Amino acid sequence: MKSILTRVLLTIPVVWVVVSLVFLLIHLVPGDPVQQMLGEGATAADLATLRHQYGLDLPLGIQYLHYWRDVLHGDLGRSIRLNDTVVHLIATRYPYTIELTVSALALGLALAVPAGVMAAVRRGRWQDQTVGLVSLFGLSVPAFALGPVLILVFSIGLGSLPVSGAGPGGLFSADGWRYLVLPAVAMGVSLAAILTRMVRTAMLEELNQDYIRTARAKGLSENAVVYRHALPNALVPIVTVVGLQFGALLAGAIVTETIFSWPGLGRLVVTAISGRDYALVQGSLLAIGLTYVLVNLLTDLTYRWVNPRMRG
């Protein structure tokens, strides 16, 4: 219990760094961000008004304190382009990104675990070589290249899946899954390739352990040795990798959501950047950063739960 509390407390300075970096974002942009938001034709009065509206006419230290105050009160400002609060815009897009990321993660695990186990059990045989070749292909093809190919084949060619969007009913529509398939596959393939190699390596290490030889000497079936003894122990280090890859998927969602016009947080970031909507950029990046910190915390706690040696 003490170690869990310590890990939670160590997350606090990480959150402070994330919030501070997001705050500095608008000050690290080359030039005057207010001038970029309003354009070259803005008058001095318009510039002064918007600068006062964002509090950019105050000393940097005061701005920092005000930003923390607003964040703690759930106020991330207002989008100048979309004329809505940043919190509301993020709340409407966030579930789509989480659904896409979790679906890609689930797909990656569903493909990687059986493939990695089979490759380890059939080490050196054609099954192992085939899994290695396919995983190499998955690592070599990024989502921005695979996405258009999937659209050409399954949407335009076969007409079996929608080209883009999330459907008229959004997440809760009856055929919403059809809109989710292609972007989830585009994101999940490379993850599956990475996890397959890691599962294979972890399984090979476990299959060479003394307790596995003892289990076989006792007359246990090969399936019992592999799936009841080796696999649970092999998945322990994979838990940490999955948590780190979740953050990578969040970053990759920006590209995937743009390709498939998926109405998630990643696409919102692209829209905000192109529209020079810095309040919306700050809020979106803050949501992504805090999600990454939370997932890492949950991953660490899960790792301690599945690995008894880490408890204490």
N, C-alpha and C positions, 0 to 999 in steps of 0.2 A: 504493500500500500504506500509505503514511504517513497519507493522509487517511482511509482506512478505520479504521486503528488509532485515530486521533483521534476519529472518530465513535463508536467503541465505548467509548472512555474517557469521552466526554461523556455516555454513557448512565448511568454510575455515579451521578452526583449526582441524576439523575432518579429512579432506583430508590430512592435514599435518601429523596427527598421523598415518593414514593409510600408507602413503608413507614412513614415518620414520620406522614403524614396518617392512614393506617389505624390506627396506634397511638393517635393522639389522638381517634379516633372515639368510643371509649367514654367519654372524659373530656369530650367536648363535648355529650353527651346531657344534656338538662335533667333535673335531679333526680338521684336515686341509682340508677344502673343495676342494682345488686344488689337494691334494693328493688323495682324494676320487674320483674326476672326472677322473684323469689319471690312477688311480690304483697303486698297490704296486710296480709294475715293472718300474715306470717312473724314469727317470734320474733326477739329480739335475738341469741340464740345462733345461729340459722340464718343470719342476716345476717352475723355475724362469721365463721362457718365458710366461707361462700361467698366472702366478701371476701378471706379468707386464701387460699382455694383459687385465686382468680384473681390473687393478689398485689396486690390493690388497697389493702391496708393498709400498703404500703411507700411511701416517698417517690417522687415522680413520676420523678425521674432514675434511680432504681434500677429502677423498672418499665420504663422505656425501654430500659435496657441488657439487662434480662432478656428483653424482647420481641425485641430484635435477636438475642440468643443463641439463643432458641427458633426464630426464623425461619431462621437459618443452619443449624440442626440439623434443619430440616424439621418442627418441632413447632409447630402452630398452635392447640394447645389441644384441648379436648373439648366437644362439643355437649351442653349440659345437658338439652336437650329430646329429642334423638334418641339419646342415650347411645352415641355413637360418636365417634371422633377426627375432627376437622375435615378433616385431610388425606385420610382415607379417603372421607369424604363428598364432598369436592371431586373426588377422583380418579374416583369413580363417575359424577359428573354432568358433569364437564368435557368428555369426548368428545362428548356429545350437543350441547352448546352450540357446540363447534367445528364439528361436522358441519352443524348448522343454519346457522351463520354463513357457512361456506365455500360451502354450497349456494346460499344467498341471493346471495352475491357472484358466484358462477359464473352464476347465472340473470340477474343484473343485467347482467353483461358480455355474455352471449350475446344479450341483447335490445338493449343499448345500442349496441354497436359497429356492427352492420349498419344499425340504424335511424339512427344519427348520420351514418354515411357516406352513406346514401341521401339523407338530408335535405340534406347539404352539396352533394352532386353535383346534386341536383334543386332547388337553391335557388330559392325563389319559386314553385315549381310546387305542384300539389295534394299530391304526396307529402310535400314539406316542410311544408306546412300541416297535413296529417294527423298527421305525427310530432309537430309542435309541440302540437297539440291533445291527443293521447294522453299526451304527457309532462306536459302541464299537469294533466291528470286524475290521473296518477300522483303528482305533487307535492302535489295537493290532498287526497288520501285517505290518512290515516295508517294504520299497521298495525292499531291498535286498532279502527278502523272497518271496514277491509277484511276483517279476520279473521272476524268474525261473519257477514259477507255470504258469504264463501267457504264457511263451514260450512253456512249455510242452503241455498245453491245446490247444492254438490257433495256434501255429506254427507247432509243431511236431504232435499233435493229430489230429486237424481239418485241418491243412494245409491252413488256410484262410489268415494268416498274415505272413510276413517275420520274420525270426528269429532275425536278427540283421542288423546293418548298416543303411544307409540313402538312399539307392538306387543309381543306376548308374548316374542319373541326379541330385542328391542332392536335395536341397530345392525346386527347381523349376521344378522337373519332374512331369509328369502327375499322377503317382502313388506314389508320395513322401509321401502322407498322410498315406499310408498303413504301411510304416516303422515307422511313428510317433506314431501310435495308442498305441502300447503296452508300450513303455517307458513313454508316457504321462499318461496312466492309472496307471502305477506303481507308478508314482510320485503324481498323482492327488487324489488317493483314500484316503490316510491319510489326505491330506489337506481338502478334502470334509468332512471327519468325524469331523475334528476340527471346520470347519466353520459351519457345521450343528448344532452342539451344541450351538455355539455362536449366530447364527441366531435365534434359538429357544428361548434362554434366553432373547435376546434383544426384540423379538416379544412379549413374555409373559409380559415383563416390560411395553411395549408400550400399550398392550391391556388392562392393568389395569389403564391407565391414565384417567384423567377426560375428556379430549377432545374426547376420544374414546366413553365414555358413552354419551357425548353430541351429537356426530355424530349419535349414535344409536337412541337416543331420538328424533332426527329430522326425523327419518324414512329412513335413508340411508340403502341401501342393505348391507348384510354382506361382499360381495366381495368389495364394495366400501370402507367400513370401514377398511378392512384388507389391500387391495392393494393400495388404494389411500391415506390413512391416516397413518396407523400403519407401513406398510413396509418401506416407504421412511425414516421415522425417525429411525426405527430400524437398517437400513443399515448404518447410520452415524458412529457409533463406529466400525462397521465391516471394514470400509475403512482403519483404522489404522492397524487392524489385518492383512488384506490382504497385506499391504506393508511390514510388518514384516515377514509374511510367504513367500513372494517373496524371501527374503534373505535366508530363510531356504531351499527353493527349489533350489536356486543356490548351496548351500552346498550339498544338496542331489543329485544334478545332477552328482557329481563326482562318486557316487556309481552306479546310474542308467545308466549313459553313459558307464561305464565299463561293466555292465551286458549285455547291448544290443549293445555293440560296436558302440555306437552313436558317430560320429566324432565331438564332441563338446569340449568346453574348459575344462570341468571336466576330460575327458579322456586324454586330453593333459597334465594336471597336473600330472596324474598318470604316464604317459609315461616319463615325465620330472623327476619325483622323482625316478623312477626305473632306469633311465639312469644317475642319478646324474647330471642333466643339470640344475645348479642352476640359471643361467640367465633366463632360460625359466620358472622355478618355480617362481622366483621373478615376472616376467612380468605377468604370468597368475594370480597369487594371487593379484597383483595390479589391474588388470582388474576386477576381481571379487569383490574386496573390493570397488573400486570406483563405480562400478555398484550398489552395495548395498547402498552406501551413496547417490547416485543420486536417487534411488528408494525411499529411506526414505524421501528425500527432496520433491519429487513429491507427495508422500503420504501425507505429512504434508500440502502442498499447496492445495491438493485436499480436505483434511478434512476441511480446512478453507473455501473452496468454498462451500461445501455441508452443512456446519454447520454455519448459519449466526451469531451465538453467538460468534464465534471465529474470526470474521472479525473486523478490526479496524486498 
